[in-house]
Amino acid sequence: MYQVVAEVLSNKNITLNYFQIILNSPQICQDAQPGQFVHIKVTAGSVFLLRRPFSIHNTEDEKLEILYQVVGKGTDLLSKKEKSEKLDLLGPLGQGFELKENFGKVILVAGGIGVAPLYFLAKRLLNHDSKISGQTPPKSRRPKITLFLGARTRKQILCAQDFKNLGATVKIATEDGSWGYKGLISDFLAETLLRYSKPDLVFACGPVPMLKKIAQLSRKYRVPSQVSLEQRMGCGIGACRGCVVRAREGYLRVCKDGPVFTVNQILWDRL
């Protein structure tokens, strides 16, 4: 973990209230793993004492990319940061996705802004990240990745083309039917698993109701699944215990023990 002062390279509005900020942070980029996050102090002084956690969306050389949604005063302040301004960061923090095995068929499931950590993950799985692979292996050795991407409406669908550019298959669901399957992305996944062969692993990030459904499907089809939980945090390093969730072995801290967990660790009826 590093505490760094990072320069803002760009901060742009993607669509609606979704933004992408790019920061110069060579130390964090060097050590970052898919599923980890950074804790950002959005302003100097005492107006906002607590940092805000943001999943690492991508790293490119020394550039750290964060995809975020403006939902309150803190993220609204972040959206107003301009090029060359400085931000105080802690990171990389938390436990990321477990990638020790060779996967043949992988499903990623993203609900809304939950897509943020999955792009970095897809890059790593497809060996587009030179830090892990050294060189790009032949296509025959890469996993087949399908992204299930859901949102309320078409304008809230994020990064679909970015995943396609990596070589992933993208399936989209919108609750209003404005793009792709009409309904919840978890229901779309359930129907797909019923008709086709099961994957080797599922990775997911999004709202708790969606993750609960992923956990149910994981048990039903006996598919190992890892989920990234979104939770309010205080310190970000496990000291304040303000982000605990109930688990089979007691309480787990999302910031320190997670944010990525296997679905079997969590007591979903307590969330």
MONORWO-V793090 format. One record per pair of residues at least 6 apart in sequence whose C-alpha atoms are under 7 Angstrom apart, sorted by sequence separation. I is the first residue (numbers start at 1). J is the second residue. D is the distance in Angstrom with one decimal. If there is no record, write none. Layout:
BEGIN
I|J|D  I|J|D
END
This chain:
BEGIN
13|19|4.4  14|20|6.7  58|64|6.2  59|65|6.0  70|76|5.5  123|129|6.0  127|133|5.9  151|157|5.9  164|170|6.6  173|179|6.4  174|180|6.5  176|182|6.1  177|183|6.9  218|224|6.3  234|240|6.6  245|251|5.5  246|252|6.5  12|19|5.6  13|20|6.6  58|65|5.0  150|157|6.8  172|179|6.8  173|180|5.1  174|181|6.3  175|182|5.4  176|183|7.0  181|188|7.0  218|225|6.3  244|251|5.9  245|252|5.4  11|19|7.0  12|20|5.5  57|65|5.5  128|136|6.5  172|180|5.1  173|181|4.4  174|182|5.4  175|183|4.3  234|242|6.0  244|252|5.2  245|253|6.5  11|20|5.7  12|21|6.5  42|51|6.8  56|65|6.5  57|66|5.1  127|136|5.9  172|181|6.3  173|182|5.8  174|183|5.8  175|184|5.8  233|242|6.1  244|253|4.3  11|21|4.2  41|51|4.5  56|66|5.6  57|67|6.0  160|170|6.7  173|183|6.2  174|184|6.7  233|243|5.4  243|253|5.7  244|254|5.9  10|21|5.7  11|22|6.4  40|51|5.1  41|52|6.5  55|66|6.7  173|184|6.4  232|243|6.1  243|254|5.7  10|22|5.3  39|51|5.6  40|52|5.2  54|66|6.8  173|185|5.3  231|243|6.3  241|253|6.3  243|255|6.9  9|22|5.4  39|52|5.4  40|53|6.3  8|22|6.1  9|23|5.4  39|53|4.4  8|23|4.7  9|24|6.6  38|53|5.7  39|54|6.4  238|253|6.3  7|23|5.6  8|24|6.6  37|53|6.5  38|54|5.5  126|142|5.7  6|23|6.0  7|24|5.3  37|54|5.4  38|55|6.5  126|143|6.6  238|255|6.0  248|265|5.8  6|24|5.5  37|55|4.2  38|56|6.8  125|143|7.0  237|255|6.1  238|256|5.1  247|265|5.5  248|266|6.3  6|25|5.6  36|55|6.2  37|56|5.2  236|255|5.2  237|256|5.7  247|266|4.4  248|267|6.3  35|55|6.8  36|56|6.2  154|174|6.5  246|266|6.3  247|267|5.0  35|56|7.0  147|168|6.8  153|174|5.1  246|267|5.7  146|168|5.6  147|169|6.1  148|170|6.2  149|171|6.1  150|172|5.8  151|173|6.7  152|174|5.1  153|175|6.2  201|223|6.0  202|224|6.5  203|225|5.8  204|226|6.4  205|227|5.7  145|168|5.1  146|169|4.6  147|170|4.8  148|171|4.9  149|172|4.9  150|173|4.7  151|174|5.1  152|175|4.7  153|176|5.8  200|223|6.6  201|224|5.2  202|225|4.6  203|226|4.9  204|227|4.7  205|228|4.9  231|254|7.0  145|169|6.3  146|170|5.8  147|171|6.0  148|172|5.9  149|173|6.3  150|174|5.7  151|175|6.6  152|176|6.3  154|178|5.5  186|210|6.0  199|223|6.9  201|225|5.7  202|226|6.3  203|227|5.7  204|228|6.3  205|229|6.6  246|270|6.4  153|178|6.1  154|179|5.5  2|28|6.8  186|213|6.4  190|217|6.9  186|214|6.9  29|59|5.8  229|259|5.3  228|259|5.2  229|260|6.4  42|74|6.4  228|260|4.2  29|62|5.9  227|260|5.4  228|261|6.4  29|63|6.9  150|184|6.9  226|260|6.5  227|261|5.5  29|64|6.2  42|77|6.6  150|185|5.0  226|261|5.6  227|262|6.2  26|62|4.2  42|78|5.7  149|185|6.6  226|262|4.3  227|263|6.5  25|62|5.6  26|63|6.9  106|143|6.7  148|185|6.6  225|262|5.8  226|263|5.9  24|62|5.8  25|63|6.0  105|143|5.6  106|144|6.1  107|145|5.8  108|146|6.2  109|147|5.9  110|148|6.2  111|149|6.2  112|150|6.1  225|263|5.9  24|63|4.9  25|64|6.1  104|143|4.5  105|144|4.8  106|145|4.9  107|146|4.9  108|147|4.6  109|148|4.7  110|149|5.0  111|150|4.9  112|151|5.0  23|63|5.7  24|64|6.2  103|143|5.5  104|144|6.0  105|145|6.1  106|146|6.4  107|147|5.9  108|148|6.0  109|149|6.1  110|150|6.2  111|151|6.0  22|63|6.3  23|64|5.1  22|64|5.5  23|65|6.5  22|65|4.5  123|166|7.0  21|65|5.9  22|66|6.4  69|113|6.9  112|156|6.8  119|163|6.9  20|65|6.9  21|66|5.3  42|87|6.8  68|113|6.9  112|157|6.9  20|66|5.7  21|67|6.6  41|87|6.6  20|67|4.6  41|88|5.4  19|67|5.9  20|68|6.3  40|88|6.0  41|89|6.5  215|263|5.5  19|68|5.4  40|89|4.7  67|116|5.7  18|68|5.8  19|69|6.2  39|89|5.7  40|90|6.6  18|69|4.4  38|89|6.5  39|90|5.0  17|69|5.7  18|70|6.4  38|90|5.6  39|91|6.5  17|70|5.5  38|91|4.6  37|91|6.6  38|92|5.4  37|92|5.7  38|93|6.0  36|92|6.0  37|93|5.3  212|268|6.2  36|93|5.5  37|94|6.6  36|94|5.3  36|95|6.0  57|116|5.0  19|79|6.9  32|92|5.5  35|95|6.9  36|96|4.8  57|117|4.9  31|92|7.0  35|96|3.9  55|116|6.3  56|117|5.7  58|119|6.8  34|96|5.5  35|97|5.4  55|117|5.5  57|119|6.1  58|120|4.9  28|91|6.1  33|96|6.1  34|97|6.1  57|120|5.5  28|92|5.8  11|79|6.9  11|81|6.8  11|82|6.5  10|82|6.9  10|83|5.3  8|82|6.7  9|83|5.2  8|83|5.0  9|84|6.2  8|84|5.1  7|84|5.6  8|85|5.4  7|85|5.8  8|86|6.0  7|86|4.6  6|86|5.4  7|87|6.5  5|86|6.2  6|87|5.3  5|87|5.5  6|88|6.4  35|117|5.5  5|88|4.6  6|89|7.0  34|117|6.5  4|88|5.8  5|89|6.2  4|89|5.3  3|89|5.6  4|90|6.6  34|120|5.5  3|90|4.5  34|121|4.9  2|90|5.6  3|91|6.7  1|90|6.7  2|91|5.4  1|91|5.0  115|205|6.7  1|92|5.5  114|205|4.7  1|93|6.4  107|199|6.5  114|206|4.2  106|199|5.5  113|206|7.0  105|199|5.0  106|200|5.9  107|201|6.5  108|202|5.8  109|203|6.3  110|204|5.9  111|205|6.5  112|206|6.5  105|200|5.4  106|201|5.3  107|202|4.8  108|203|4.9  109|204|4.5  110|205|5.3  111|206|4.4  104|200|6.6  106|202|6.0  107|203|6.4  108|204|5.6  109|205|6.5  110|206|5.7  111|207|6.5  103|200|6.3  15|155|6.9  94|255|5.4  95|256|6.7  94|256|4.9  95|257|6.2  94|257|6.6  95|258|4.9  96|259|7.0  97|260|6.0  94|258|5.6  95|259|6.1  96|260|5.6  94|259|6.1  95|260|6.0  50|234|6.2  39|236|6.7  35|260|6.5
END
